[in-house]
């Protein structure tokens, strides 16, 4: 009998395995199991494997396993035209159990055999090549054997068969026919034809009455345990209105035991020569149809379905008979009457199709629908039909395409329960979050009484409760199922119970207040701070608890911080952190003097390019490091460095200091370097005193000098161009001049090329 699985919404799936496979390629690809690769593309009502271009490689394989025990028949139309005659097309079968598909080498190997270091088709069982150019039937490019003759001899217009292989082993030449030649491998003169429909510039021929039409029929008839007997016919039209069927192979022994299941595919390629290669109207069916038996079902009565619900059932294997070896159910189909179910008229592709046809049956009382390909189906009764019995018919189709006789299926509709609502602590909720170690009571509420309850967590039955209450102690999604007196179940809503993770609290410390008047925002110190999901709170040294935006630090000391998910009322354990306030505020300050004199300027010229500027740190605070930036690209980490600029300009000096707590303060000052030289004249001199017996300027940065002294009436008294001279001693021609004021003039050249003239009066003192 049938088993009731569960009530709920189910997704209907319609896959396929086994016979028959029918794909026209004329109205798009009908099944997702048809897989294209390389240059293959659906176009203009055909599956085109190659364009008439050089170096094209295309393939298609059908990802459906076909049982091999009763043989395989294949038919398809193919079109080879429009190019210069290469390379050809293969139809192949390979082991359905290989974990992945990979074609063989292309070119003359036609996607089946190995080629020049490229492995052959994965799990290859048989490959039949329709070879225009002639390389598939010889032994070059790594292939194993070929037609009689030299290994590199071309065999154009031939049909060649190659055997099983894997990687670089096997794929041996089995047999072949040259379709346009005489001889042992040829055909009678009245049956000869070329593989291609036409040469360069020709078009596709789809009418069997037109010259160039081609259709292939392949039959692998079981030969005991010895493999198959291979037969192959081709419908060929050489003369208008005279299509002929040419026998290519007639029960040729193919003595290789087949895998339990096979898959089929096609490949084509071009090289230096070209052709369009196309196929359409592909049919794959069983060869030994007469040896197959139909599956057998049984009449089913006593099923119960609940109105307004999706009732899912499954056919147990013990209720049916699958007489064919390696047989299994491919699909179930439903029909309103016996006559409709028993109608087997129509083409094979129509009557054995396990697609949408028959997968849904709509009746006034409800609708039946298939939900999987191996016996699962669903019945959804409409509201208002409780107490009624619904009769329908079903058939089973196995993977050989054989369909059972119709069998009766009866379902009684019963009244469904009213709504069942799940409450958490007396409140209807969709989700609830608990603190660590907490639990919550879940209870089912309904206007109807129930005697039986099943509780589920994450869709797994809980075994510790069977009444209307349970206690949730673990995270998960909970719901309850109850049965009414009619045996109809009802499912409650789902309540999600969660235990949110608490983040790990880390304070990027130490927390130091660098400015006693400006305390930091503690949120800036919390690693991975997330105000959108979590609440934060601190306990002050005074015992106050401040939350989120209220977390205001106003003093130093020991604090404690906690965190919690916003959806909870429980806080994490406290994490302590210290707030440090330095005793002395850190404040950077800078000063300078020149040349170790303690003075900022030594003359009106200001600071010279070669003056030694002594920078002085005048900062306050417990400083442990200094960083100077002199403004000219030079730096120092000394407390009070000395710096020579060596160039004129306006510079800004920065001093950055840091204390032990990591606080930082910066100060700056402007430095102007105005001159590269200095000239200082004395106001007077006394020749009788040793310390100032000569009159001359003190200079720095001067490379040339001319000094002249005149009397008050303009008489030249002294002149010298010697930069190293002692100066004027107050005499003229060796005689002392009287005391008084004299006039001087001096011309200079600085080291950077500037010319300077200075003049003035000097007092001679006796």
Secondary structure, 3 states (H helix, E strand, C coil): CCEEEEECCCCCCCCCCCCCEEECCCCCCCCCCEEEEECCEEECCEEEEECCCCCCEEEEEECCCEECCCCEEEEEEEEEEECCCCCEEEEEEEECCCCCCCCCCCHHHCCCCCECCECCCCCEEEEEEEECCCCCCCCCCCCECCCCCCCCCCCCCEEEEECCEECCEECEEEEEEECCCCCCCCCCHHHCCCCCCCCECCCCCCCCCCCCCEEEEEEEEECCCCCEEEEEEEEEECCCCCEEEEEEEEEEEECCCCCCEEEEEEEEECCCCCCEEEEEEEEEEECCHHHCCCCECCCEEEEEEECCCEEEEECCHHHCECCCCCCCEEEEEEECCHHHHHCCCCCHHHHCCCCCCCCEEEECCEEEEECCCCCEEEEEECCCCCCCEEEEEEEEEECCCCECCCEEEEEEEECCCCCCEEEECCEECCEEECCCCCCEEEEEECCCCCCEEEEEECCEECCCCCCCEEEECCCEEEEEEEECCCCCEEECCCEEEECCCCCCCCECCCEEECECCECCCHHHHECCCCCCCEEEEEECCCCCEEEHHHCCCCCCEEEEEEEEECCCCCCCCCEEEEEEECCCCCECCEEEEECCCCECCCCCCCEECCCCEEEEECCECCEEEEEEECCCCCEECCCCCEECCCCCEEEEEEEEEEECCCCEEEEEEEEEEEECCEEECCCEEECCCHHHCCECCEEECEEEEEEEEECCCCCEEEEECCCCCCCECCEECCEECCCEEEEEEEEEEECCCCEEEEEEEEEEEC
